[in-house]
């Protein structure tokens, strides 16, 4: 007998939440004031270290 869909879905979500909780416990919460902007369009910040930075 194979497990039902709700059971597999619940186990998958529990595993995902467990991984997230472990990551948060080991690394700590991110500091949102020093984090880069998720979308920096037009921010004026020059790219660095990427293929388009010219270095």
C-alpha positions, 0 to 999 in steps of 0.5 A: 500500500502506498502512502496517500497524497496528503500524507506525502504533502505533509511530510514534504512540508515538515521536511522543508520547515525543518530545513529552514529552521535548522538553517535559521538556527545555525546562521541567525536571522539576516540583518535587513538593514545591511542586506542588498536590495532584492531589485536594484534597478536604477540604484546607481550601484556599479556591478562588481565581480560579474561578467559585465563588470569589465574586470 
